[in-house]
């Protein structure tokens, strides 16, 4: 499939390829939809096996941001960017060069943190463009959005527990977290404080040692995560991990975590989970806290306001699950329908006044 065919299949507006050989920059910025507002989405740094993998990832992620903003009720569109390369090779110059490409879009795309990028990296981007969020407070930003993302996930998990067990309380529940980096760490913290028992999976022994020391719990190896006897699986690392290979292993009645694009194929895997009676909290619904945080930053609102808005993800997740049940469909289809209806309604309104 050609790049233009991929753009058409995901219904994107624009894709920008960026390079600067002097600083080792190879990046892609994808603008999916700007009906509701400027496209906002994080900048991911990852050593993709092929450029085709990078294109597929940025297209999927940016589409997810459109739907995330729409379901969360935000006046933002969806975009995303990826920098192709080894995270250990990043530099000030690389991010400043990337910032110049962001600036060239004149606010059509606003960037933020994502996998393997940090507050410091956003500070360097800000030296070249104002169209960046998540930089340090000293530079006018709101800092690391991970605590807010995790807070929204925590309340999304509570919503799932209420639907399945009749109570939102996490005390006495066992929850397995895959990936205990930024979001996974804070999710573990909130769940521990709520009285949950925790299981962990991560490729980093250092991160695992940290959460076990601070919150207790048990480390899982490899596919033990999928086979875990627990109430909730919470994927908080890479996408595509819920697929034809892993779904038959899953024993948990709920999947609710912070990772993007958890389903390898939305239709096939969403239906497979529904057939097995597993409740799936759509990733872009439950992990919208980070986007809510940077939206608050754009409006000069406080972190406390962002945390309060992220807690409302509880009601959004419940609404999506109940909508799926009443319409006899999957939760991902129900969430997509909510997003698409809002985008279409606002789009019609805007066309009336053009």
C-alpha positions as CSV (number, residue, x, y, z in Angstrom):
1,X,0.0,0.0,0.0
2,X,1.4,3.4,-1.0
3,X,1.7,6.3,1.4
4,X,-1.2,8.1,-0.3
5,X,-3.3,5.0,-0.1
6,X,-2.5,4.8,3.7
7,X,-3.5,8.4,4.1
8,X,-6.8,7.7,2.3
9,X,-7.5,4.6,4.4
10,X,-7.0,6.5,7.7
11,X,-8.7,9.7,6.2
12,X,-5.7,12.0,7.0
13,X,-5.5,15.6,6.0
14,X,-1.7,15.9,5.9
15,X,1.6,14.2,6.5
16,X,4.9,16.0,6.7
17,X,8.3,14.2,6.3
18,X,11.1,16.0,8.1
19,X,14.9,15.6,7.9
20,X,18.1,17.2,9.0
21,X,21.1,15.0,8.4
22,X,23.4,17.3,10.4
23,X,21.6,16.4,13.6
24,X,20.4,13.0,12.7
25,X,16.7,14.0,12.4
26,X,14.3,11.8,10.5
27,X,10.7,12.5,11.6
28,X,7.1,12.3,10.4
29,X,4.3,14.6,11.5
30,X,0.8,13.4,10.8
31,X,-2.3,15.7,10.9
32,X,-5.4,13.5,10.9
33,X,-8.3,15.9,11.4
34,X,-8.7,19.5,12.4
35,X,-12.5,19.8,12.4
36,X,-12.7,20.4,16.2
37,X,-9.5,22.4,16.4
38,X,-5.7,22.3,15.9
39,X,-4.2,18.9,15.8
40,X,-2.5,18.1,19.1
41,X,-0.5,14.9,19.9
42,X,2.8,13.9,21.3
43,X,6.2,13.3,19.7
44,X,7.4,9.7,20.0
45,X,11.1,8.8,19.6
46,X,11.5,5.1,18.6
47,X,14.0,3.0,16.6
48,X,11.5,1.6,14.1
49,X,12.7,-1.5,12.1
50,X,11.5,0.1,8.9
51,X,10.2,3.5,7.7
52,X,7.0,1.8,6.7
53,X,6.5,0.8,10.4
54,X,7.0,4.4,11.4
55,X,4.4,5.6,8.9
56,X,1.9,3.1,10.0
57,X,2.5,4.0,13.7
58,X,2.1,7.7,13.2
59,X,-1.0,7.3,11.1
60,X,-2.7,5.1,13.7
61,X,-1.6,7.2,16.6
62,X,-2.8,10.5,15.1
63,X,-6.2,9.1,14.2
64,X,-6.5,7.9,17.8
65,X,-5.8,11.5,19.0
66,X,-8.7,12.8,16.9
67,X,-11.1,10.3,18.4
68,X,-9.6,10.9,21.9
69,X,-10.2,14.6,21.8
70,X,-13.7,14.1,20.3
71,X,-14.9,11.7,23.0
72,X,-13.3,13.8,25.7
73,X,-15.3,16.8,24.5
74,X,-12.2,18.9,23.8
75,X,-11.9,21.5,21.0
76,X,-8.9,19.9,19.5
77,X,-8.1,17.8,16.5
78,X,-5.8,14.8,16.2
79,X,-2.1,14.7,15.2
80,X,1.0,12.9,16.2
81,X,4.7,12.8,15.3
82,X,7.4,10.2,15.4
83,X,11.2,10.7,15.3
84,X,13.0,7.6,13.9
85,X,16.1,6.7,15.8
86,X,17.8,5.3,18.9
87,X,16.6,7.2,22.0
88,X,20.1,7.2,23.4
89,X,21.2,9.4,20.5
90,X,18.8,12.3,21.1
91,X,20.2,15.8,21.5
92,X,19.2,19.4,21.9
93,X,20.0,20.1,18.3
94,X,17.8,17.2,17.1
95,X,14.7,18.6,19.0
96,X,15.4,22.1,18.0
97,X,15.5,21.0,14.3
98,X,12.2,19.2,14.9
99,X,10.8,22.3,16.5
100,X,11.5,24.3,13.3
101,X,9.3,21.8,11.3
102,X,6.5,22.1,13.9
103,X,6.8,25.9,13.5
104,X,6.4,25.6,9.7
105,X,2.8,24.3,10.3
106,X,1.9,27.6,12.0
107,X,-0.2,26.1,14.8
108,X,-1.9,23.5,12.7
109,X,-0.1,20.9,14.8
110,X,0.8,21.2,18.4
111,X,3.3,18.7,19.8
112,X,3.8,17.3,23.3
113,X,5.7,14.4,25.1
114,X,5.3,10.8,24.2
115,X,7.3,7.6,24.4
116,X,11.0,8.3,25.0
117,X,10.6,12.1,25.0
118,X,10.7,14.3,28.1
119,X,10.0,17.7,29.6
120,X,13.6,18.7,28.7
121,X,13.0,17.7,25.1
122,X,9.9,19.8,25.0
123,X,11.9,22.7,26.4
124,X,14.3,22.4,23.5
125,X,11.5,22.3,20.9
126,X,10.1,25.4,22.6
127,X,13.3,27.3,21.7
128,X,12.1,27.1,18.0
129,X,8.3,27.2,18.3
130,X,5.5,28.1,20.6
131,X,3.4,25.2,19.3
132,X,4.5,22.8,22.0
133,X,3.0,21.7,25.4
134,X,4.4,19.8,28.3
135,X,7.6,21.8,28.8
136,X,8.8,22.8,32.2
137,X,6.7,25.2,34.3
138,X,9.7,27.6,34.4
139,X,9.3,27.8,30.6
140,X,5.5,28.3,30.6
141,X,4.6,24.6,30.3
142,X,2.7,22.2,32.6
143,X,5.4,19.6,33.0
144,X,5.1,15.8,32.8
145,X,1.5,14.9,31.9
146,X,1.9,11.2,33.0
147,X,0.3,11.7,36.5
148,X,-2.8,13.1,34.9
149,X,-2.9,10.3,32.2
150,X,-2.6,7.7,35.0
151,X,-5.3,9.4,37.1
152,X,-7.7,9.2,34.2
153,X,-6.8,5.5,33.8
154,X,-7.3,4.9,37.5
155,X,-10.8,6.2,37.3
156,X,-11.5,4.3,34.0
157,X,-10.5,1.1,35.8
158,X,-12.9,2.0,38.6
159,X,-15.7,2.5,36.1
160,X,-15.0,-1.0,34.6
161,X,-15.0,-2.5,38.1
162,X,-18.4,-0.9,38.8
163,X,-19.9,-2.3,35.6
164,X,-18.5,-5.8,36.1
165,X,-18.6,-6.2,39.9
166,X,-21.1,-3.6,41.0
167,X,-18.6,-1.5,43.0
168,X,-15.8,0.8,41.8
169,X,-13.6,0.1,44.7
170,X,-10.1,-1.1,43.8
171,X,-9.4,-2.4,47.3
172,X,-9.1,-6.2,47.3
173,X,-8.8,-6.3,43.5
174,X,-5.7,-7.7,41.7
175,X,-4.5,-5.6,38.7
176,X,-1.7,-6.5,36.3
177,X,0.2,-3.6,34.8
178,X,2.3,-4.1,31.7
179,X,4.9,-1.3,31.5
180,X,5.8,0.6,34.7
181,X,7.4,3.7,33.1
182,X,5.9,7.1,33.5
183,X,2.2,6.3,33.2
184,X,2.4,2.8,34.6
185,X,4.4,4.0,37.6
186,X,1.8,6.6,38.6
187,X,-1.1,4.1,37.9
188,X,0.6,1.6,40.2
189,X,0.9,4.4,42.8
190,X,-2.8,5.3,42.7
191,X,-3.9,1.7,42.7
192,X,-1.6,0.9,45.6
193,X,-3.0,3.8,47.6
194,X,-6.5,2.5,46.8
195,X,-5.7,-0.9,48.3
196,X,-5.2,-3.0,45.2
197,X,-2.8,-5.9,44.8
198,X,-0.4,-5.4,41.9
199,X,1.3,-7.6,39.4
200,X,3.9,-6.1,37.0
201,X,5.5,-6.8,33.6
202,X,8.3,-4.7,32.1
203,X,11.5,-5.1,30.0
204,X,13.4,-2.9,32.5
205,X,14.6,-4.6,35.7
206,X,15.3,-1.2,37.1
207,X,11.7,0.0,36.7
208,X,10.4,-3.3,38.1
209,X,12.6,-3.0,41.2
210,X,11.4,0.5,41.8
211,X,7.7,-0.3,41.8
212,X,8.1,-3.5,43.9
213,X,10.1,-1.6,46.5
214,X,7.6,1.3,46.7
215,X,4.3,-0.5,46.2
216,X,4.9,-4.3,46.8
217,X,3.5,-6.8,44.3
218,X,4.8,-9.6,42.1
219,X,6.8,-9.5,38.8
220,X,5.5,-11.4,35.8
221,X,7.6,-12.8,33.1
222,X,6.8,-12.9,29.4
223,X,3.3,-14.2,28.6
224,X,2.5,-14.6,32.3
225,X,1.0,-11.1,32.0
226,X,-1.8,-12.3,29.7
227,X,-2.4,-15.5,31.7
228,X,-2.5,-13.7,35.0
229,X,-5.3,-14.5,37.4
230,X,-6.4,-11.0,38.1
231,X,-9.4,-8.7,37.8
232,X,-7.9,-6.2,35.3
233,X,-5.1,-6.3,32.7
234,X,-3.7,-2.7,32.4
235,X,-1.4,-2.4,29.3
236,X,0.7,0.7,29.7
237,X,3.5,0.1,27.3
238,X,3.5,-0.6,23.5
239,X,0.5,-1.0,21.3
240,X,-0.8,-4.1,19.3
241,X,-0.4,-6.4,22.3
242,X,-4.1,-7.6,22.3
243,X,-4.1,-9.8,19.2
244,X,-4.9,-13.2,17.8
245,X,-2.0,-14.8,19.7
246,X,-2.6,-13.2,23.1
247,X,-6.4,-13.1,23.4
248,X,-6.8,-16.9,23.9
249,X,-4.5,-16.6,26.9
250,X,-6.4,-13.8,28.7
251,X,-8.2,-14.8,31.9
252,X,-9.0,-11.3,33.3
253,X,-12.6,-10.0,32.7
254,X,-11.4,-6.5,32.1
255,X,-8.7,-4.8,29.9
256,X,-8.2,-1.2,30.9
257,X,-4.8,0.5,30.6
258,X,-2.9,3.6,29.3
259,X,-1.2,2.3,26.2
260,X,-2.2,3.5,22.8
261,X,-3.5,1.2,20.1
262,X,-3.8,-1.8,22.4
263,X,-5.8,-3.8,19.8
264,X,-3.7,-5.0,16.9
265,X,-6.9,-4.8,14.7
266,X,-9.8,-2.8,16.1
267,X,-12.5,-4.9,14.4
268,X,-11.1,-8.4,14.6
269,X,-9.7,-8.1,18.2
270,X,-12.6,-6.0,19.5
271,X,-15.0,-8.7,18.4
272,X,-12.8,-11.5,19.8
273,X,-12.8,-9.9,23.2
274,X,-16.6,-9.4,23.1
275,X,-17.1,-13.0,22.2
276,X,-15.1,-14.1,25.2
277,X,-17.0,-11.7,27.5
278,X,-14.0,-9.5,28.2
279,X,-14.8,-5.8,28.8
280,X,-12.4,-3.6,27.0
281,X,-12.0,0.1,27.9
282,X,-11.1,1.7,24.6
283,X,-7.5,3.0,24.9
284,X,-8.1,6.5,23.6
285,X,-11.1,6.9,26.0
286,X,-9.4,5.8,29.2
287,X,-6.0,7.4,28.5
288,X,-7.3,10.9,27.6
289,X,-5.9,12.4,30.8
290,X,-2.7,13.5,29.2
291,X,-4.6,15.3,26.4
292,X,-6.9,16.9,29.0
293,X,-3.8,18.1,30.8
294,X,-2.2,19.8,27.8
295,X,-5.6,21.3,26.9
296,X,-5.7,22.8,30.3
297,X,-2.2,24.2,29.7
298,X,-3.3,25.8,26.5
299,X,-6.1,27.5,28.4
300,X,-3.8,28.5,31.3
301,X,-5.7,26.3,33.7
302,X,-4.2,24.6,36.7
303,X,-3.0,21.0,37.2
304,X,-5.7,20.6,39.8
305,X,-8.3,21.5,37.1
306,X,-6.8,19.0,34.8
307,X,-6.9,16.2,37.5
308,X,-10.5,17.0,38.2
309,X,-11.4,16.8,34.5
310,X,-9.4,13.6,34.1
311,X,-11.4,12.0,36.9
312,X,-14.5,12.4,34.8
313,X,-13.2,9.7,32.5
314,X,-15.0,7.4,35.0
315,X,-18.3,8.6,33.6
316,X,-17.1,8.5,30.0
317,X,-15.9,4.9,30.2
318,X,-19.2,3.8,31.8
319,X,-21.2,5.6,29.1
320,X,-19.2,3.8,26.4
321,X,-19.5,0.4,28.0
322,X,-23.3,0.8,28.5
323,X,-23.7,2.1,24.9
324,X,-22.0,-0.9,23.6
325,X,-24.2,-3.2,25.6
326,X,-27.4,-1.5,24.6
327,X,-26.5,-1.4,20.9
328,X,-25.1,-5.0,20.9
329,X,-21.7,-3.9,19.6
330,X,-18.1,-3.7,20.8
331,X,-16.8,-0.9,23.0
332,X,-14.4,0.3,20.4
333,X,-17.1,0.6,17.8
334,X,-19.3,2.4,20.4
335,X,-16.5,4.9,21.2
336,X,-15.8,5.5,17.5
337,X,-19.4,6.2,16.9
338,X,-19.5,8.8,19.7
339,X,-16.4,10.5,18.3
340,X,-17.5,10.4,14.7
341,X,-21.0,11.8,15.5
342,X,-19.4,14.8,17.4
343,X,-16.9,15.5,14.6
344,X,-19.7,15.4,12.0
345,X,-22.0,17.6,14.0
346,X,-19.4,20.3,14.7
347,X,-18.3,20.0,11.1
348,X,-21.8,20.7,9.8
349,X,-22.1,23.7,12.2
350,X,-18.8,25.2,10.9
351,X,-19.8,24.7,7.3
352,X,-22.9,26.7,7.9
353,X,-20.9,29.8,8.9
354,X,-18.1,29.6,6.3
